[in-house]
Amino acid sequence: MSSERFKTQELIQETLRILKSEELPGPITALSYVPFFGWLFLWIFRKTQKFAYFHILQSLKLNCAFIIIYSVVWFLREFPVISWILSLIKINPIVTDFISYVSWIAFLCYSLLGAWNAYQEKESTLPFFPEMENELQKIFKKIRTGSP
């Protein structure tokens, strides 16, 4: 056995120092793409850094998009009236399962791509993100103003 005891307090302090500092921007920022809660981790420690903030927002948008898509799938699958109508025309389990699988695969691929870009310290947007964001803004603007 070693005569030196493992010092947990020192390990925690050193880890917090690294997280709050500007050291290792790529690997630490890549953690923001851990599904669902990675962005929150970085929001706590590095939200003031421009590079980290870019990836925090992009990861948050990715997570929100997945949650919205999966909520729609859940609604189509579980809401009794809609589920019954879709099962009458024989598309409910096929379509909802397909959308579910494709959304999971796309979410994980986008998360890996974003993490890879962050690890390489690139500020590049994910493919199709600006286009989807513009379309959603147009839709919400039409809803808000009531224009067709």
C-alpha positions as CSV (number, residue, x, y, z in Angstrom):
1,M,0.0,0.0,0.0
2,S,1.0,3.5,-0.7
3,S,1.9,5.7,2.2
4,E,0.2,8.6,0.6
5,R,-3.6,8.6,0.9
6,F,-5.8,9.6,-2.0
7,K,-6.9,13.1,-1.4
8,T,-10.4,13.5,-2.6
9,Q,-10.7,17.2,-1.7
10,E,-7.6,18.1,-3.7
11,L,-9.0,16.2,-6.7
12,I,-12.3,18.0,-6.5
13,Q,-10.6,21.4,-6.2
14,E,-8.3,20.7,-9.2
15,T,-11.3,19.5,-11.3
16,L,-13.3,22.6,-10.5
17,R,-10.3,24.8,-11.3
18,I,-9.9,23.2,-14.7
19,L,-13.7,23.5,-15.4
20,K,-13.8,27.2,-14.5
21,S,-10.6,28.1,-16.3
22,E,-9.9,28.4,-20.0
23,E,-7.9,25.2,-20.1
24,L,-8.8,22.4,-22.4
25,P,-11.5,24.3,-24.3
26,G,-12.2,21.5,-26.9
27,P,-12.6,18.5,-24.7
28,I,-14.6,20.3,-22.0
29,T,-16.9,22.0,-24.6
30,A,-17.5,18.6,-26.3
31,L,-19.2,17.5,-23.1
32,S,-22.0,19.9,-23.9
33,Y,-23.3,17.4,-26.5
34,V,-23.9,14.7,-23.9
35,P,-27.6,14.0,-24.5
36,F,-30.1,16.0,-22.5
37,F,-27.9,17.4,-19.7
38,G,-24.4,18.1,-21.2
39,W,-25.3,21.7,-22.0
40,L,-26.4,22.4,-18.4
41,F,-23.0,21.2,-17.2
42,L,-21.2,23.7,-19.4
43,W,-23.8,26.4,-18.6
44,I,-22.8,26.2,-15.0
45,F,-19.1,26.4,-15.5
46,R,-18.2,28.1,-18.8
47,K,-21.2,30.2,-20.0
48,T,-19.0,33.4,-20.1
49,Q,-16.6,31.9,-22.7
50,K,-17.7,32.7,-26.3
51,F,-16.6,29.4,-27.7
52,A,-18.3,27.4,-25.0
53,Y,-21.5,29.5,-25.2
54,F,-21.8,28.9,-29.0
55,H,-21.8,25.1,-28.4
56,I,-24.0,25.4,-25.3
57,L,-26.7,27.1,-27.5
58,Q,-26.3,24.7,-30.3
59,S,-26.6,21.7,-28.0
60,L,-29.6,23.2,-26.3
61,K,-31.3,23.7,-29.6
62,L,-30.5,20.1,-30.6
63,N,-31.9,18.7,-27.4
64,C,-35.1,20.9,-27.7
65,A,-35.7,19.8,-31.2
66,F,-35.4,16.1,-30.3
67,I,-37.7,16.5,-27.3
68,I,-40.3,18.3,-29.5
69,I,-40.1,15.6,-32.2
70,Y,-40.3,12.8,-29.7
71,S,-43.3,14.5,-27.9
72,V,-45.1,14.6,-31.3
73,V,-44.3,10.9,-31.8
74,W,-45.5,10.1,-28.3
75,F,-48.7,12.1,-28.8
76,L,-49.4,10.2,-32.1
77,R,-48.7,6.9,-30.5
78,E,-50.4,7.3,-27.1
79,F,-53.4,9.7,-27.6
80,P,-56.4,7.4,-27.9
81,V,-58.4,9.1,-30.7
82,I,-55.5,9.9,-32.9
83,S,-53.9,6.5,-32.3
84,W,-57.1,4.7,-33.1
85,I,-57.6,6.7,-36.3
86,L,-54.0,6.0,-37.4
87,S,-54.3,2.3,-36.6
88,L,-57.5,2.1,-38.7
89,I,-55.6,3.2,-41.8
90,K,-52.7,0.9,-40.8
91,I,-50.0,3.4,-40.3
92,N,-49.7,4.0,-36.6
93,P,-47.1,1.6,-35.4
94,I,-45.1,1.7,-38.6
95,V,-44.9,5.5,-39.0
96,T,-44.5,6.4,-35.3
97,D,-41.8,3.7,-34.8
98,F,-40.0,4.8,-38.0
99,I,-40.0,8.5,-36.9
100,S,-38.9,7.5,-33.5
101,Y,-35.9,5.4,-34.7
102,V,-34.9,8.0,-37.3
103,S,-35.1,10.8,-34.7
104,W,-32.9,8.9,-32.3
105,I,-30.3,8.1,-34.9
106,A,-30.3,11.7,-36.2
107,F,-30.0,13.0,-32.6
108,L,-27.1,10.8,-31.7
109,C,-25.3,11.5,-35.0
110,Y,-25.8,15.3,-34.6
111,S,-24.6,15.0,-31.0
112,L,-21.4,13.2,-32.1
113,L,-20.8,15.7,-35.0
114,G,-21.2,18.6,-32.6
115,A,-19.0,17.0,-30.0
116,W,-16.3,16.3,-32.7
117,N,-16.5,19.9,-33.9
118,A,-16.2,21.2,-30.3
119,Y,-13.3,18.8,-29.6
120,Q,-11.4,20.2,-32.6
121,E,-12.2,23.7,-31.3
122,K,-14.3,24.6,-34.4
123,E,-17.3,27.0,-34.2
124,S,-19.2,25.4,-37.1
125,T,-22.9,25.1,-37.1
126,L,-24.5,21.7,-37.6
127,P,-25.9,20.9,-41.0
128,F,-29.4,22.1,-41.8
129,F,-29.6,24.0,-38.4
130,P,-29.8,27.5,-39.8
131,E,-32.4,26.5,-42.4
132,M,-34.6,24.7,-39.8
133,E,-34.3,27.6,-37.4
134,N,-35.3,30.2,-40.1
135,E,-38.4,28.1,-41.0
136,L,-39.4,27.7,-37.4
137,Q,-39.1,31.5,-36.9
138,K,-41.3,32.1,-40.0
139,I,-43.9,29.6,-38.6
140,F,-43.9,31.2,-35.2
141,K,-44.1,34.7,-36.7
142,K,-47.2,33.6,-38.7
143,I,-48.8,32.1,-35.6
144,R,-48.0,35.2,-33.5
145,T,-49.3,37.7,-36.1
146,G,-52.2,35.6,-37.3
147,S,-51.3,36.1,-41.0
148,P,-51.7,33.3,-43.5
